[in-house]
Amino acid sequence: MRIVVDLNRCQGYAQCVYLAHEIFKLNGAEALTYEPNPDDARRLQVERAAAACPVQAIMIDRLDGAERGAPS
């Protein structure tokens, strides 16, 4: 699995950090960093984090050709 966060869209609400703190981290007030290739064992956490993003800045690529983002 691969994660891409649109850092131009991200507003620093940090909902992803609360739901998947092993993957997403805030440095300072609004600087988000993340692990772009987390272990598949964390898939559920990452999917919940993407769904919780209020600006839908998190995209998940399952590396099987299908790309997913936060649900509409």
PyMOL commands that set and color helices and strands:
alter all, ss='L'
color gray80, all
select helices_A, chain A and resi 15-19+40-52
alter helices_A, ss='H'
color red, helices_A
select strands_A, chain A and resi 2-5+24-27+31-34+58-61+67-69
alter strands_A, ss='S'
color yellow, strands_A
deselect
rebuild
show_as cartoon
